[in-house]
Amino acid sequence: MRLTGKVAVVTGGGGGIGLGIASCLSQEGAKIAVLDLDLEKARNVANKVISLGNMAIALRADVTDELEVESAVRRVIDAYDKIDIFVNNAGIACKPGLPFINNSLDDWDKVWDVNVKSLHITCKAIWPHFTGRRSGRIINIASIAAPMAGQMKPPYSVAKAGVITFTHILAKEFAPYDVTVNAISPGLVWTPFWEGVAKNLIATNANYQGMTPRQAFERRMSELVPLQREQTPEDIGWAVAFFASDQARNITGQVLSVDGGVIMQ
């Protein structure tokens, strides 16, 4: 129970990796605030946390809207008196590129806004609270698509590279206030995002034709992952729990790839 008494906010917490993060943080004793664009999904995750005997609230928030994020942060503080951990998990992909000219300017704008600009908005909103308390943990969810320079979804790969660079900047800015900022790059996690990638592989690659999306995902996993197994939302959640704990108090500005060995640095 490394996080007993702590309060954690998880954006994009309404399912998938967000659910895994919320679950793991709550198992370590944290009170959870689930933020999602879809309030019903956020409530479902909050109810799952509550059913395990932990405290959770659900809030609707568009992470690209400054006023909504500021309001959500205030509401969490009103409910729990403080925030200790802020997990920037919200993100979107786009339709496939390959070649990159298939992606429109609208693709680039939407992906950049949700994946990168949102970090400016959320971290600006939490800045007074964390710097005032001289304490806090920020964990940003990046992707192995950044260092791999994935051609399938160029706007997504570039945006996640931006998440990593901004994590380094934030780590320097928050360091004088004893606030750590780190990033986690998930590998191959079976989520709606990877289901979409698998469908595109089936449609564009003869080696995948005739497969179901799940079969295509498993084949791609076997091609990329040295450990020969997929990653789970809980794998990401436990990494977040570590960065959020006092065990990681001297770790900041780092990127941890939870990917079974795809990226080796």
TASULZI-V679458 format. One record per pair of residues at least 24 apart in sequence whose C-alpha atoms are under 6 Angstrom apart, sorted by the first residue. I is the first residue (numbers start at 0). J is the second residue. Records with the same first field share a line. If there is no record, write none. Layout:
I = J + J
//
This chain:
0 = 27 + 28
1 = 27
2 = 27 + 28 + 29
3 = 28 + 29
5 = 29 + 83
6 = 30 + 82 + 83
7 = 31 + 84 + 85
8 = 32 + 85 + 86
9 = 33 + 34 + 86
10 = 34 + 35 + 87 + 88 + 89
11 = 35 + 88 + 89
13 = 40 + 41 + 44
15 = 190
16 = 232
19 = 232 + 233 + 236
20 = 236
23 = 236 + 237
24 = 240
30 = 54 + 55
31 = 55
32 = 56 + 57
33 = 57
34 = 58 + 59 + 60
35 = 59 + 60
36 = 60 + 61
62 = 117
63 = 113 + 117
65 = 120
69 = 124
83 = 135
84 = 135 + 136 + 137
85 = 137
86 = 137 + 138 + 139
87 = 139
88 = 140
90 = 114
92 = 155
95 = 151 + 152
96 = 151 + 152
97 = 150 + 151
107 = 154
111 = 158
115 = 162
130 = 176
133 = 176 + 177
134 = 177 + 178
135 = 178
136 = 178 + 179 + 243
137 = 180
138 = 180 + 181 + 182
139 = 182
140 = 182 + 183
141 = 183 + 184
142 = 184 + 185
143 = 184 + 186
167 = 252
170 = 252
179 = 251
180 = 251 + 252
181 = 251 + 252 + 253
182 = 254
183 = 254 + 255 + 256
184 = 256
185 = 257 + 258
186 = 257 + 258
187 = 229 + 230
188 = 230 + 231
223 = 261
224 = 259 + 260 + 261
225 = 260
226 = 259
//
